[in-house]
Amino acid sequence: DALRFSRICLDYVARGVHLEDGIGTLSEKRMHAILKNYICADVACHEIKVKDALGQADVKGNGYVADVLRGSNIWEIQTGSMYPMRAKIAWYMQNTPYLVTVVVPVPYRKYINWIEPETGTVQKRSAKPHTTKPTALASELYWLREHLQNPRLRFELLLLEVEEYRLLDGYGKERKARASRYEKIPTALCGTVVLEKREDYL
């Protein structure tokens, strides 16, 4: 799995970093694209509109779109807070028979790269990585607490090595304070933590 993940990352990294793609947009798109391809290489299974057990959309009539839907399984990739997922997960649990896996990328080992906005060149890279423990995300489970005992909901934490790019457009002498985050690219899979039963959460 680690080797396959690295190959997918290299494919996307080879496409380069382009400032004209827009601040704050490429980060989520590229991270999502890499993770979706790691979960399932068949793009026909990506971004699928989900219907309930009777073939109907959600009560709003819009339907929910799964990041990956294959067979009886749905994968949802969540890079931020679990709060926005409350309604979607609740609808999945109440109206569909799918096994739902929430995939959470954890910046287990993260290097910061600084970009000069005027030229687009990378000025420097942090010598030591910033680290995040999987337990740091435990509080986010609060937002989905009512579903944690449902056997059809599980979490897969991907412990990643990440290259994060930030623009030198902030405040202070080094222009790093409140600088814009440009993009975050995973480069390696360091491990996986699966949460699906009471013992896992404990």
Summary of the structure (lengths in Angstrom):
residues: 202
radius of gyration: 18.5
end to end distance: 26.2
largest distance: 60.5
contacts: 548
relative contact order: 0.18
helix: 31%
strand: 36%
